[in-house]
């Protein structure tokens, strides 16, 4: 498991616990958004009962903790 910290432009922090692969994918998706303005096309499925969609235009930093 990995912890991803999403720091919003407003200064608020959201923590998401997910698999290492999903954490790496979230960080990479944010990097692509910053570099290319390519917005992810779908939600990230965390578990069969949980999914997230992050509006990258409101994010300052995404960091994988462990």
Phi, psi and omega per residue, in radians:
X1 nan 2.718 3.138
X2 -2.405 2.695 3.083
X3 -1.943 2.222 3.101
X4 -1.953 2.205 3.072
X5 -1.791 2.172 3.107
X6 -1.902 1.994 3.138
X7 -1.798 2.041 -3.085
X8 -1.403 2.798 3.102
X9 -0.989 -0.569 -3.138
X10 -1.221 -0.237 -3.110
X11 1.768 -0.223 3.101
X12 -1.205 2.611 3.119
X13 -2.080 2.379 3.067
X14 -2.104 2.313 3.106
X15 -1.918 2.342 3.141
X16 -2.186 2.157 3.068
X17 -1.667 2.223 -3.053
X18 -2.668 -3.092 3.084
X19 -1.297 2.821 3.127
X20 -1.054 -0.706 -3.134
X21 -1.135 -0.789 3.118
X22 -1.130 -0.649 3.107
X23 -1.096 -0.799 3.104
X24 -1.074 -0.692 3.125
X25 -1.131 -0.693 3.115
X26 -1.119 -0.771 3.120
X27 -1.117 -0.753 3.127
X28 -1.142 -0.679 3.121
X29 -1.111 -0.696 3.109
X30 -1.161 -0.704 3.104
X31 -1.080 -0.720 3.087
X32 -1.117 -0.710 3.122
X33 -1.052 -0.797 -3.137
X34 -1.126 -0.777 -3.080
X35 -1.297 -0.702 -2.967
X36 -2.122 -0.086 -3.045
X37 1.024 0.527 3.097
X38 -1.537 1.975 -3.091
X39 -1.499 2.354 3.089
X40 -1.004 2.522 -3.051
X41 -1.533 -0.254 -3.067
X42 -2.594 2.986 3.078
X43 -1.229 2.771 3.010
X44 -1.646 2.125 3.116
X45 -1.454 2.057 3.125
X46 -1.559 -0.842 3.094
X47 -2.488 3.036 3.092
X48 -1.017 -0.376 -3.105
X49 -1.916 -0.019 -3.071
X50 -2.367 2.411 3.019
X51 -2.555 2.789 3.112
X52 -2.359 2.691 2.952
X53 -2.325 2.176 -3.115
X54 -1.875 2.178 3.055
X55 -1.424 1.692 -3.040
X56 -1.088 -0.319 3.113
X57 -1.219 -0.241 3.134
X58 -1.853 0.131 -3.066
X59 -1.865 2.366 3.058
X60 -1.664 -0.760 -3.068
X61 -2.556 2.440 2.933
X62 -2.139 2.219 -3.058
X63 -2.337 2.327 3.052
X64 -1.559 2.180 -3.084
X65 -1.499 -0.836 3.138
X66 -2.731 nan nan
